[in-house]
């Protein structure tokens, strides 16, 4: 997994390999290769800018799913401390696909963090069900959000899931109802809520913790009602049409900002967040910190009204 390379990244990797060869040659033979090294480094930057500056929606989906991309806990390790995880929905059990608990941000501000967490290796992926939560995960999330509301603590939700788990057990425990209840109850919370889509934002699985005063998205993340493969299977009966579906659905950050589905885009380092977790984490923290400062100036009623109005303004329709 450490050497995972996306198809469109290969020209960059080839240049990096040439750079490594020249550096090794110069060191081995004690020859000054600084001119050639500088030229290749310039080519790498230029090629990276060219490729990642013109990614298609489908290519951005691939970046969003990159196995080295930072997950929720990676971001928390960068800009938060004293994370105390709280488990269980008090009805059925604990869902490891959603984590939650109090944490302290870099500036000392205390927040409640609710996050979907994917696994980094096969064992953790199995434990966390690839970030696909069962109904108890959403009920745990709501329990913790209501706890935060009770003590007046701002809420940050971190979205990264292909969707809620669609298995039989999940349906038997009413996953649709659990998500619907979250949508209703999150509109009633009196504390500021900020949601960030860091990778995949799939369907109701994402929206179940995504009713917020402000919704941000990482530059190469996506947010959609269904996966491109799922859409292609329904519309064209052919999952191979996923690239066309991704373009048609307008699921990438720039399109979502135009449609006012998200409020701002968190810039990623050149090549994607997986290239530099620290830089990506710092950029995300700066945006969250600024927005929390702004929202803290609002009264409880203003917070409720702003959240309601934000979602009412999405989309357009005609009445006869």
C-alpha positions as CSV (number, residue, x, y, z in Angstrom):
1,X,0.0,0.0,0.0
2,X,2.9,2.4,0.6
3,X,3.8,2.4,-3.1
4,X,0.2,2.8,-4.2
5,X,0.1,4.9,-7.4
6,X,-2.9,6.2,-9.3
7,X,-2.8,5.8,-13.1
8,X,-2.7,9.5,-13.7
9,X,0.2,9.9,-11.2
10,X,2.6,7.7,-13.2
11,X,4.3,10.5,-15.2
12,X,5.1,12.2,-11.9
13,X,6.5,9.0,-10.4
14,X,8.6,8.4,-13.5
15,X,10.2,11.8,-13.0
16,X,10.8,11.1,-9.3
17,X,12.5,7.9,-10.2
18,X,14.8,9.6,-12.6
19,X,15.6,12.2,-9.9
20,X,16.5,9.4,-7.4
21,X,18.8,7.8,-10.0
22,X,20.6,11.1,-10.7
23,X,21.0,11.9,-7.0
24,X,22.4,8.4,-6.4
25,X,24.7,8.6,-9.3
26,X,26.1,11.9,-8.2
27,X,26.6,10.7,-4.6
28,X,28.2,7.4,-5.7
29,X,30.6,9.0,-8.2
30,X,31.2,12.3,-6.3
31,X,29.9,14.4,-9.2
32,X,28.0,17.7,-8.9
33,X,24.6,17.0,-10.4
34,X,22.9,20.0,-8.8
35,X,21.9,21.5,-12.2
36,X,20.2,18.3,-13.4
37,X,18.6,17.8,-10.0
38,X,17.1,21.3,-10.0
39,X,15.8,20.9,-13.5
40,X,14.1,17.6,-12.7
41,X,12.6,19.1,-9.5
42,X,11.2,21.9,-11.6
43,X,9.7,19.4,-14.0
44,X,8.2,17.4,-11.2
45,X,6.5,20.5,-9.7
46,X,5.3,21.6,-13.2
47,X,3.9,18.2,-14.1
48,X,2.2,17.8,-10.7
49,X,0.6,21.3,-11.1
50,X,-0.5,20.4,-14.6
51,X,-2.0,17.0,-13.6
52,X,-3.6,18.0,-10.3
53,X,-4.8,21.3,-11.6
54,X,-7.0,19.7,-14.2
55,X,-8.3,16.5,-12.5
56,X,-11.6,15.1,-13.8
57,X,-14.4,14.5,-11.2
58,X,-13.7,10.7,-11.4
59,X,-10.0,11.3,-10.8
60,X,-10.8,13.3,-7.7
61,X,-13.0,10.4,-6.5
62,X,-9.9,8.2,-6.9
63,X,-7.8,10.7,-4.9
64,X,-10.5,10.8,-2.2
65,X,-10.2,7.0,-1.9
66,X,-6.4,6.9,-1.8
67,X,-5.3,4.4,0.9
68,X,-2.7,6.8,2.3
69,X,-5.1,9.7,2.5
70,X,-5.4,11.1,6.1
71,X,-8.4,9.8,8.1
72,X,-10.2,11.5,11.0
73,X,-7.8,10.3,13.7
74,X,-4.8,11.4,11.6
75,X,-6.3,15.0,11.6
76,X,-7.1,14.9,15.3
77,X,-3.5,13.9,16.0
78,X,-2.3,17.0,14.1
79,X,-4.5,19.7,15.6
80,X,-6.2,18.3,18.7
81,X,-5.2,16.7,22.0
82,X,-6.8,15.0,25.0
83,X,-9.3,13.2,22.8
84,X,-11.5,11.1,25.1
85,X,-13.5,8.6,23.1
86,X,-17.0,7.8,24.3
87,X,-18.6,4.6,23.2
88,X,-22.0,2.9,22.8
89,X,-25.5,4.0,21.8
90,X,-27.0,2.8,25.1
91,X,-29.4,0.6,23.1
92,X,-27.5,-2.0,21.2
93,X,-23.8,-1.7,21.2
94,X,-20.7,0.3,20.0
95,X,-20.1,0.9,16.3
96,X,-16.4,1.4,15.6
97,X,-17.2,2.9,12.2
98,X,-18.1,6.1,14.0
99,X,-15.9,7.5,16.8
100,X,-16.8,10.4,19.1
101,X,-15.7,12.2,22.2
102,X,-14.5,15.4,23.7
103,X,-11.2,16.9,22.5
104,X,-9.1,20.1,22.9
105,X,-8.1,22.0,19.8
106,X,-4.7,23.5,19.4
107,X,-6.0,26.9,20.6
108,X,-7.3,25.3,23.8
109,X,-11.0,25.3,22.7
110,X,-12.9,22.3,23.9
111,X,-15.1,20.6,21.3
112,X,-17.1,17.4,20.7
113,X,-15.8,15.5,17.7
114,X,-17.9,13.0,15.8
115,X,-16.1,11.2,13.0
116,X,-16.4,8.4,10.5
117,X,-13.1,6.4,10.6
118,X,-11.9,4.0,7.9
119,X,-9.3,1.3,8.6
120,X,-5.7,1.7,7.6
121,X,-5.0,-2.0,7.2
122,X,-7.1,-5.1,6.7
123,X,-7.6,-5.8,10.4
124,X,-8.7,-2.2,11.2
125,X,-10.9,-2.0,8.1
126,X,-12.7,-5.1,9.2
127,X,-13.1,-3.6,12.7
128,X,-14.4,-0.3,11.4
129,X,-16.4,-1.8,8.5
130,X,-14.6,0.4,6.0
131,X,-16.2,3.5,7.6
132,X,-19.8,2.2,6.9
133,X,-21.8,2.7,10.1
134,X,-24.7,0.6,11.4
135,X,-27.7,2.3,13.0
136,X,-26.1,2.1,16.5
137,X,-23.3,4.3,15.1
138,X,-25.7,7.1,14.2
139,X,-27.5,6.7,17.6
140,X,-24.2,7.0,19.4
141,X,-23.4,10.1,17.3
142,X,-26.7,11.7,18.3
143,X,-26.2,10.7,22.0
144,X,-22.8,12.5,22.0
145,X,-24.1,15.5,20.1
146,X,-26.9,15.9,22.6
147,X,-24.4,15.6,25.4
148,X,-22.3,18.4,23.8
149,X,-25.5,20.5,23.5
150,X,-26.2,20.0,27.2
151,X,-22.8,21.3,28.3
152,X,-22.6,24.0,25.6
153,X,-19.7,22.5,23.7
154,X,-19.3,23.2,19.9
155,X,-19.5,20.1,17.6
156,X,-17.2,19.1,14.8
157,X,-18.2,16.2,12.6
158,X,-15.7,14.6,10.2
159,X,-17.3,12.8,7.2
160,X,-15.6,10.0,5.3
161,X,-17.8,7.1,4.3
162,X,-19.0,5.4,1.1
163,X,-22.4,5.3,2.8
164,X,-24.2,3.8,5.7
165,X,-23.9,0.0,5.9
166,X,-26.7,-1.6,3.8
167,X,-26.6,-5.1,5.2
168,X,-29.5,-7.1,6.5
169,X,-28.6,-6.6,10.2
170,X,-28.3,-2.8,9.6
171,X,-31.8,-2.8,8.0
172,X,-33.2,-4.9,10.8
173,X,-32.1,-2.3,13.3
174,X,-33.6,0.5,11.2
175,X,-30.6,2.4,9.8
176,X,-32.9,4.6,7.7
177,X,-34.8,5.6,10.8
178,X,-31.6,6.3,12.8
179,X,-30.3,8.6,10.0
180,X,-33.7,10.4,9.7
181,X,-33.8,11.0,13.5
182,X,-30.3,12.5,13.4
183,X,-31.4,14.9,10.6
184,X,-34.3,16.1,12.7
185,X,-32.5,16.3,16.0
186,X,-29.4,18.0,14.7
187,X,-31.5,21.0,13.6
188,X,-32.5,21.4,17.2
189,X,-29.0,21.6,18.7
190,X,-28.2,25.0,20.2
191,X,-24.4,24.8,19.8
192,X,-22.4,25.6,16.7
193,X,-21.9,22.6,14.4
194,X,-19.1,22.4,11.7
195,X,-19.0,19.4,9.3
196,X,-16.0,18.6,7.1
197,X,-16.0,16.1,4.2
198,X,-12.4,14.8,4.2
199,X,-12.7,12.0,1.7
200,X,-15.9,10.2,0.7
201,X,-19.2,11.8,1.5
202,X,-21.7,9.1,0.5
203,X,-25.4,9.5,0.6
204,X,-27.4,9.5,3.9
205,X,-24.4,7.8,5.6
206,X,-22.6,11.1,5.3
207,X,-25.7,13.4,5.8
208,X,-26.5,11.5,9.1
209,X,-23.8,13.5,10.8
210,X,-23.7,16.4,8.3
211,X,-26.5,18.8,9.4
212,X,-24.3,21.8,10.3
213,X,-24.0,25.5,10.4
214,X,-21.0,25.3,8.1
215,X,-20.1,22.4,5.8
216,X,-16.5,22.4,4.4
217,X,-14.9,19.9,2.0
218,X,-11.3,19.0,1.3
219,X,-10.2,20.0,-2.2
220,X,-10.1,16.4,-3.5
221,X,-13.1,15.0,-1.5
222,X,-16.5,14.3,-2.9
223,X,-20.1,14.5,-1.6
224,X,-23.0,12.8,-3.3
225,X,-26.3,11.1,-3.0
226,X,-24.8,7.9,-4.4
227,X,-21.4,6.6,-5.4
228,X,-20.5,7.1,-9.1
229,X,-20.5,3.3,-9.6
230,X,-23.9,3.0,-8.0
231,X,-25.3,5.8,-10.2
232,X,-23.8,4.2,-13.4
233,X,-25.3,0.9,-12.4
234,X,-28.8,2.4,-12.1
235,X,-28.7,4.8,-15.1
236,X,-26.6,2.8,-17.6
237,X,-26.7,-0.7,-16.1
238,X,-22.9,-0.6,-16.3
239,X,-20.6,0.2,-13.4
240,X,-17.8,1.0,-16.0
241,X,-19.6,4.2,-16.7
242,X,-18.6,5.6,-13.3
243,X,-16.4,8.4,-14.8
244,X,-19.4,9.7,-16.8
245,X,-21.6,9.4,-13.7
246,X,-19.1,11.4,-11.6
247,X,-19.0,14.2,-14.1
248,X,-22.8,14.3,-14.5
249,X,-23.5,14.3,-10.7
250,X,-21.4,17.4,-10.0
251,X,-19.9,15.8,-6.9
252,X,-16.5,17.5,-6.7
253,X,-15.6,20.4,-4.4
254,X,-15.7,23.2,-7.0
255,X,-19.2,22.2,-8.3
256,X,-20.5,21.7,-4.7
257,X,-19.4,25.2,-3.8
258,X,-21.2,26.7,-6.8
259,X,-24.4,24.8,-5.8
260,X,-24.0,26.0,-2.2
261,X,-24.0,22.5,-0.9
262,X,-20.7,23.3,0.8
263,X,-19.6,26.6,2.2
264,X,-15.9,26.5,1.5
265,X,-13.1,24.3,0.2
266,X,-10.0,23.4,2.3
267,X,-7.0,23.5,0.0
268,X,-4.8,20.4,-0.1
269,X,-1.0,20.2,-0.7
270,X,0.0,19.7,-4.3
271,X,-0.7,16.0,-5.2
272,X,-3.4,15.6,-2.6
273,X,-3.7,15.4,1.2
274,X,-1.9,12.0,1.2
275,X,1.3,13.7,0.1
276,X,1.6,15.7,3.3
277,X,-0.8,15.0,6.2
278,X,0.7,17.8,8.3
279,X,0.0,20.5,5.7
280,X,-3.5,19.2,5.1
281,X,-4.2,19.1,8.8
282,X,-3.0,22.6,9.4
283,X,-5.1,24.0,6.6
284,X,-8.2,22.2,8.0
285,X,-7.5,23.4,11.5
286,X,-7.2,27.1,10.4
287,X,-10.6,27.0,8.6
288,X,-12.3,25.3,11.6
289,X,-10.8,27.6,14.1
290,X,-11.8,30.7,12.1
291,X,-15.3,29.5,11.7
292,X,-15.7,28.6,15.4
293,X,-14.6,32.1,16.2
294,X,-17.3,33.5,13.9
295,X,-20.1,31.2,15.1
296,X,-19.3,31.9,18.8
297,X,-20.5,35.4,18.3
298,X,-24.0,34.2,17.5
299,X,-26.8,33.7,20.0
300,X,-28.5,30.3,20.4
301,X,-31.4,31.4,18.3
302,X,-29.2,32.8,15.6
303,X,-27.3,29.5,15.5
304,X,-30.6,27.6,15.0
305,X,-31.9,30.0,12.4
306,X,-28.6,30.1,10.5
307,X,-28.5,26.3,10.3
308,X,-32.1,26.1,9.1
309,X,-31.7,28.8,6.6
310,X,-28.6,27.3,5.2
311,X,-30.3,24.1,4.2
312,X,-33.4,25.8,3.0
313,X,-31.3,27.8,0.5
314,X,-29.8,24.7,-1.2
315,X,-31.3,24.0,-4.6
316,X,-34.1,25.7,-6.5
317,X,-37.7,24.7,-7.3
318,X,-40.9,26.1,-8.9
319,X,-44.3,26.2,-7.4
320,X,-47.5,26.3,-9.6
